[in-house]
Amino acid sequence: MKDGAGKGPGLQGAGSQNAGGASTGDAEPGSGATTGSPSKNAASDSFVGPLDKAPFIVTGIALFFTLAGTFLL
């Protein structure tokens, strides 16, 4: 604790933003699209279930009673 944290890595060394190897992307520069096949775990392939209305109904009822109670005061 007396000597402080020490010198940070900055832009050099293993803890820097420039650490690591080259990019592993498979798109041609300027193409705007990848050449690989999509993953089975991709976010666009995920299933989104139907939207349930119950939370909105409960919130509406709670808001109604809150406003009604406020006006009664």
C-alpha positions in Angstrom: 0.0 0.0 0.0 2.9 2.4 0.6 4.3 2.0 -2.9 1.0 2.4 -4.7 -0.4 0.3 -7.6 2.6 0.7 -9.8 2.8 1.6 -13.5 -0.1 0.5 -15.7 0.5 -1.4 -19.0 -0.8 1.5 -21.1 -0.9 0.4 -24.8 1.9 -2.2 -24.4 2.0 -5.6 -22.7 -0.5 -8.3 -21.9 -3.1 -6.0 -20.1 -3.3 -3.5 -23.0 -6.1 -3.0 -25.5 -3.6 -3.9 -28.2 -2.7 -7.3 -26.8 -3.6 -10.5 -28.7 -3.3 -11.6 -32.2 -4.8 -10.5 -35.5 -8.5 -10.4 -36.2 -10.1 -13.8 -37.1 -13.0 -12.3 -39.1 -13.8 -13.9 -42.4 -15.3 -10.9 -44.3 -13.5 -9.3 -47.2 -12.6 -5.7 -46.5 -15.4 -3.4 -47.5 -17.8 -6.2 -48.3 -20.1 -5.5 -45.4 -21.0 -9.2 -45.0 -19.3 -12.3 -43.7 -18.5 -15.3 -45.9 -19.0 -17.9 -43.1 -22.2 -19.8 -42.3 -24.3 -18.6 -39.4 -24.0 -20.3 -36.0 -26.9 -22.4 -34.6 -26.5 -20.3 -31.4 -26.8 -17.0 -33.2 -29.1 -14.4 -31.6 -31.1 -14.0 -34.8 -32.1 -17.7 -34.7 -33.4 -17.5 -31.1 -37.1 -18.1 -30.5 -39.0 -15.3 -28.8 -42.2 -16.4 -27.2 -45.5 -14.6 -27.3 -45.8 -11.4 -25.2 -48.0 -11.9 -22.1 -50.5 -9.2 -21.3 -50.8 -10.0 -17.6 -48.0 -7.7 -16.4 -49.5 -4.8 -18.2 -52.9 -5.5 -16.8 -51.6 -5.7 -13.2 -49.6 -2.5 -13.7 -52.7 -0.7 -15.0 -54.8 -1.9 -12.0 -52.1 -0.8 -9.6 -51.8 2.6 -11.3 -55.6 3.0 -11.2 -55.8 2.3 -7.5 -52.8 4.5 -6.7 -54.5 7.4 -8.5 -57.8 6.7 -6.9 -56.3 6.7 -3.5 -54.5 9.9 -4.2 -57.7 11.7 -5.3 -59.4 10.4 -2.1 -56.8 12.2 0.1 
